[in-house]
Amino acid sequence: MRTLQIGADGGEHDFGYSSLPRRMPVKDGWGISPFVLSHAKRDWETEGELIMYKIITKEDTIRIPAEYIRKDKSLDQHIDRLAASAFEGRFDEQNRFVLVTSNHEPLDRGRIIHGDGAIYQQVRFNAVLFCMDDYEVVEGAVSEINDFGAFVRIGPMEALLHKSQIMEDHVDINAGMGVVEGRQSGRRLGVGSSVRARIVSLSPDPSDPRRSKIGLTCKQSGLGSHEWIHEDQN
């Protein structure tokens, strides 16, 4: 098992579990827990590896408002906060979700645009990303049951497991009790159940990540509740 780091030189570098930060701040409802970080690297039964979290080095531009510009005062004290506000909790240009940033370093001198008054400063920083691909197999936990299926928490995102995609069986849903049950199999899925699913539709919304649409299926071999998978293996 390994995780992946893309260095400032553009190369990819392995790093071990001990290199992963254990505590992360939660910004505007987005965050990453030690439990999630501990599962950011994991093995999988098929060829290749499942890597949903990456730490990379990025460069981008932040806007430093004019009111922060004071004679003989350093702007460094504002850069961390402004960079976190500008980049965290958003999708980047490759539709990777930026969880948290750190080590913000200003590059060269900023530039001032006529009529604005603010400084536009290029910065280099480290970013923890959450990455998803079409048809990728993911692990998550059921966060809500409603009349049309289950919502599954995948890292910082919520995905929909429609009732028609839960299992190869007609299902009965008791939204009040938070339970889905197969009519013939008797298999149950409830809030808190851990599941393995495949992404079948992926539509990130860069303007509002909470409105992103992610569709899942568990109707394939090796997918579903971990409890079902264990039963099938035995």
Secondary structure, DSSP 8 states (H G I E B T S, - for coil): --EEEE-TTS-EEEE-GGGS-S----BTTB---HHHHHTSEE--SSSS-EE-EEEEEEEEEEEE-GGG--TT--SHHHHHHHHHHHHTTEE-TTS-EEEEEEEEEE-S--EE-TTT--EEEEEEEEEEEE---TT-EEEEEEEEEETTEEEEEETTEEEEEEGGGS-SS-EEEETTTTEEEETTT--EEETT-EEEEEEEEEE--TT-GGG-EEEEE--STT-EEHHHHHHHH-
